[in-house]
Amino acid sequence: MKRYFKPFLTIIICLFFKISFSQNTNETWHPIIKNGKVGYINKKGKIVETPTYTRLNSYELQNATGDFFIASLDHGEMIFTKKDKKLLINDVYDKIKIDEQHKLIKVTNYGNRDEIFAQDTYGFYDFNGKNVIPVKLKTGLFSFSYSDNFHEGLISFEDEKTNRNGYMDVNGNIVIKPQYNSANSFHNGLAAVLKNELYGYINKHGKEVIDFKYERITDFNENGYALVKLKAKGPSMIIDKNGNIVKAKLPYQPATEYTNFHNGLCLVYDSTIKKYGYINERGDLVVDLKYSHAKDFENGYAVVDMYSSSSALGLWTVIDPTGKEMFTPIAAEYMGGYNDGLIDIRQNKLYGFIDIKGKTIIAPTWTNNPHFQDGLAMITEESTEKGEPFYGMETYMQKIGYIDKTGKIIWPISE
C-alpha cells in the first residue's frame, strides 16, 4: 500500500498547484500607482505586476478581470497575458478595452483632440491576437450610432463613403448593409434604426419587423417591451416585439427621453406635482408618485429621495418593486445605486457605504465617491501632477488606493 502513496501524493500536489495557478491567473487585478508608475495588485493587496508602466488618470485605469491586463507606455497602450506576461498584440493603440462576452479586444486610435468633430478609428482583435476587424471603423460624425461595441453578436458601423449605418458580425462580415441614418445596438433580438427621419425595428437578418413610424424610441428590454413616441412632443406608448400596442397613452411620462424599463419597471414623472413614481410593463402605476428624486431599478432595488429641501439635504431610502421601503429614510446629500451588495452615500460632503438594511458599513470618509468592483473600491485624492489635456482643457492626476467591503485599507492611497 505504501508504494502507491508517494505517486498518489505527487499527483494530488501537482493538481493542487495547477488549480491554484489557474485560479490566480483568472482573479481580478486592480491597478495601483507607486513611485509614479502603474502596476497591479490582487484583492488581498499583493503586487501581481510590478509598477513599471506609464501613469494615467484614475478614470482611465481598468481592472484586469480575465486572462489579460492592459499597460500604458509613453506612446500608447499595449495588452499582455497574465499567465506569462507575453505581449498579445504587437501594435500600440491609444485605448484598449476587453470584451469578455464576445471574446474580443477593441483597439482605438484617437482623432485630433483639439478638434471638436474629431473622429476616432477602431477595430477588433480576438483573444489569440488575430486582427479580425481592421482598425478602420470610425465613430459616427454625420450619423449617430448609439454604440460602437458588440451587442448580441453584432455591431453597428458607419460606412465612410455613404455615411450610412449597417451591422457586422464578430468576424467582420457585413450582415446588414449600410442603409440607415443611425442604428442602435441589438437588444432582445431587435434593433431600432432610423430611416427617412423615422424609427423602426429590424431583426438580425435586416428584416423590418416594426414599421418606420416613430420619432422617438427606446431599445426593447429583456421582457420584450419598449417605449416609443409617434411624435417627438407627443405621449409615450408601450409596444411589444411584434409592434402591438400594449398601452396607447401612458398616464405619466417617462422621467427623461432616454428612460427605459429596468427590472420590469419604468421611472415616470408628474410635472404637475413634481414627483416621481414607477409603472410596470402594462403601463400601470405600481409605485406611487411621491418621490422628489428617484433612480432606475438596479439589481432588484431602486434608490429614492422622499424629500429634498433647498439645502440639498434629502431623506433617502431604498425600495423593492412593490414600493416597500427597506429602511427608514436617512438624511443625506446623496445616495447612489445598489451595487456589489452596498450603497454609496454622501453625508457632510463625505462618501461612505450602507447595506440594504440602511446599516452603516463604512462611515463617510472620502471626498471623492468610491465604487466597488470585484470586491474592492478605489479611493482617490487629488494630485498636483498634471494629466494629458482634454480638448484643450487642463486635467490633473489622482492618487489612488483601495478598501475592501469592511472599510479595511487594502492598498494605501499613493502615487
N, C-alpha and C positions, 0 to 999 in steps of 0.2 A: 504493500500500500504506500509506503514511504517514497518509493522510487517514482511514483506518479505525482507526488506532492509538489516538487520543485518546478517541473514543467507547467503544471496547472497554475501555480502561484505566479510564474513568469507571464503566462498568458493573461491572467487577471490584471497584473500590474500594467502590462502593455495596453490592455484595453482601457484601463482607468486613465492613463496618461493620454491616450488617443482621444477619448471622450472629453477629458478636461481641456485638452488643447483646442479641440473643435469648438467647445463652448466659449473659450476665451477669445477666439478669433471672431466669433459672431456677437459678442457682447457689445453694447453701445460704448463708444468712445466719446468723451466730451473735450472740446478744445480748451486749452489754457494759454495764458501768456506768462512767460518767465524770462526776465532779462531782455525784454523787447522782442522775443521770438515766440512763435506759436508751436505748441505740441499737443499731446492728448493724454488724458487720464481715463481710468475706468471708474465705475461707480463707487469704488472704495477709496478713490483718491490716489491710486498708484499710477505713476507715469508709465504709459504703454508706448508712447512715441516721443522721443526726446525733442524738446522745444528748439527747433533749428530753422523754422520756416518764417516767411515774411509776415509781419503783423498786419491785421485787418481791423476794420471797425467791428465792434461786437455783433452788430446785426448781420454781418456778412459771414460770421463763423457758423459752421454746420456740424451737428453731431454726426458721427460715423456709426450708422446703425446696422449695416450689413457687412459685406466682405471687403469693403474698400474704405479708404479715407482720402480726403482732399487736402492738398497742401498748397500754399501760395508761395511763389517765388517772386523776385523783383519784377519779372516780366509777365506774370500771369499765374494761373492755377494749373496744377497737374494732379493726376489721380494715381494712387498706389494701392496694391493689395495689402491687406492687414497681415495675412499669413506669413509672407516672406519679404514684404516691403519692396516688391518689384513694381516698376513703372508699368502701368497698364496701357496708357496711350502716350505715344512719344511727343505729340504736339502739345503746345501750351495755349490755353484759352483764358479769356477774361473772366468767365464764370462757368463752373461745372456743377451740375446737380444730378443726383442719382434717383432714378425712378425704379424703386424696388418692385412695384406691382407688375410693370411691363418688362422688367429686366433690361432697362436701357439707361444710358448715360447721356444727358443733354449737355451739349457744349455751346457756349455763346461767345461771340466776339462783339464787343460794344461798338456802336456808332460814335460819332464825334459828340462828346458830352457837352460841348459848348454850343451845339445846335439844338434848337427846340424840337425840330422834327427829325432828329437823327434816328435811323433805323438800325437795330441790332441784327446780326446774322447768326443763325443757329443751325445745328444738326444733331445727329444721334449716333452713338456707338452702342454695340451690345456688350455683354459682360465678359466677352472674350477679347475685347479691344478692337473689334472689327467695326469700321465706319459703315453703318448700314444706311444712313441717310446723310448725304453730303452736307457740309456746312455752307449751305447756300440759301436756306429759307430765311425770309426776312419778316420782322414784326410788321403788322399792318400799318399802313400810312394813309392810303386813300379809303380803306375799308377798316371795319373794326371787328376783329375776331376776338371772342371772349377768352380764348385760351390758346397758348402755344405749347401745351403739354398734351400727352395722350390721355384719353378717357375711353374706357371700354374698347381698347384696341385700335382706336383711330384718332387722328389729329387733324385739325383744320389748318389749312395753309393758304397763303395768298400767292397767286401766280404773278410773277414780276412784270410780265408783258401786258396782261389784261386787267390787273388789279382786281381780279375776282377770286373768290374763295372756294376751295374744294376740300377733299379729305384724302389722306393716305394712310396705309397701314404701317405696322412696326418694321416692315422690310423696305419701306419707301415706295411701295407700289401705289399708284393713284387709283383709288377705288371709286371715287365720285369726282368727276372732272370739275375744275373751277368754273363756276357759273353764278355764284351768289355774291351779293354786296357785303354780306357778313355771314359768319357761320359759327354757331355756338358748339360747345362740346356735346358729345352724346351722353344722355342720361336716360337710363331705363330703356335703352334701345332706340330712342328718338333724339333728333337734334333740331333745334329751332334755327331756321335760316331766313335771310332777308332777300327778297327779290322784288324789283319794281316798287320799292318803298313799303312793302307789306311783308309780314312774317307768316311763315307756315312751318310745318314739321315734316321731316323726311326720315326714312329708316336707313339702315346701314347699306342698303343696296342703292340708295339715292332715289327711292320711290317716294313720291309725295303722298303722305297718308293723312295729313290735315291741311286743308286749303290755305292758300296765302290770302289772308283777310284781316290779320291783326296788326295794330300799330304798336302794341306793347305786349311782351311775352315774358314768361319765366321758363326755366327748364322743368321737365317732369321729375317729380320726386320719386322715392323708392316704391311708393304705392301706386304710382301711375296717375298723378294729378298735377295740373299746372294752373297758374293764374294768368289770365290774358285780358286784353282790352281791345275792343273793335276800334275805338277812338282813343287817342292819347289822353284826352281830358275827360273821357267817359268813365263809367263804372267798371270795376273789375268783375270778372266772372271766373268760375271754375270749370275746367273741362277735363275729360279723361283721355286716355291714349287713343281712343277711337274718334276723338273730336266731339263726342257727345257733351252737351251742356249739363253739368251737374248742378250748378247754381247760376242762374242768369244774371243776377244782380246782388252783389254782396251787401249786407246791411251796413257794414262798416268797411272802410278802405284799408288795404294793407299799409303797414307803417311807412314804407318807402316804395319807390318804383321798383326796387330790386328785392323786396321782401318775398320770401317763398315759404313753403311748408318745411318745417323741421320737426322730426319725431311725430309727424301727423298733425301738427298744429301750426297755425299762421298767426303772427303778431299783427293786430289791427289797431287802428287809432280813430277816436271820435273827436273831430276838430271842434265840436260844439262844447263839450265838457272837458276837452283836453286830457283825455285819459286813454290808457292802453288796455287791451284785453286780448283774448285768443279765440279763434274759430277753428273748427275741425274741417276735414276734407269734404264735408257735405255743406259747408257754409254756415253751420250753426254756431252761435256764440256759446262756448263751453266754459270759458273763464271770464268772469265779469270785467267790464271796463271800469277799473278802479285804481290803476297804477299811474304814477307820474312819469316813471321811466320803466322800461322793460326790455329784456333781451330775448333773442330766439331760444327755443328749447335746444339743449345740447346734452347728450348722454342721459336723457330722460328727465332733465330738470331745467328750469328757467330762473334767472335772477331778476327780481323785480324791486322797484322802489315805491313804497307806499305813499311817501310824501317828500317833496323837495321844497325847501324854503329858499329865500333869496340869498341865504348864506351858503348855499350849495351843499348843505348837510341833509342827507336823506335818511329814510328809515327803510333799510334793505332786508330782504329775506329771499328764500328760495322756495319755489312751488313745484309740485308734481303736475302731471297732465290733467288732474281733476281740479286744480287750483288750491289744493291743500298746502298750507304753509308748513315748511319743515322745521322752522324755529321762530321764536318771537322776533319781530323786526329789530335790527341792530342799527344804531345811529352811526353813519359812516359817510365819508365823502364819495366813496366809490366802492362797488363790488363787481368783480369780474365773473367769468363763467366757471362752471363746474368742470374741472379737468384733472385727470390723474388722481381723483379722489379728494381734491382740495379746491377751495375757492379763495381767490386773492381778494384782499380787502384793504382800503386805504382809510386810515384814521389819523388825524393830526398831521396830515401830509406825509405819512409813512406807510409803507406796504407790509402786510403780513398775510397769514393764511388761517382760515377756519375750515372745519369739516362740514358735512352735510347736515349736521345737527346744530350748527352755529357755535360749536365749541372752538375756542382759540387754540390752534395747534402751534402756530409760530407767531409770536407777538409782532406787531408792526415795528419794523426796524429800518427799512431801506427807503431811500427817496426815489429810486427807480424800481419799476414793477418787475419782480422776478416771475418766470413762468416755468413750471415743472414739465420736464420731458424725460421719459425713461428713468424716472426715479430721482433725478437731480434738477435743481433750479439754478440758473445762472444769476448771480448777484453782481451788480456793477456800481462803479463810482466814476465820476468824470475825471478825465486825464487832461493834462496840459499839452499832450502830444497831438499835433495836428494830423488829420487824415487827408485822404485824397479829395480835392474839390469836387463838388457835385453840382453840375450845371452852373458853374461859376460861383457857387456858394461855399463858404468855408465850413469845414467839418472838423470835429475833434474825436480822438480815440476815447475808449473807456477802459478802465481797469476792470478785470473780471475775477470772480471766484465762484464757488458752488456750495450749496447747502443740500442736505437730504430732507426727507419729509418730517423729521423731528426738529429741524432747525439747526442740526449739528453742522458745523463748518467742515466740509469735505476737502475743500481747497481754498485757502485764504485769498482775499482779493489782492491781486498783484498785476504787475505789468513788466 
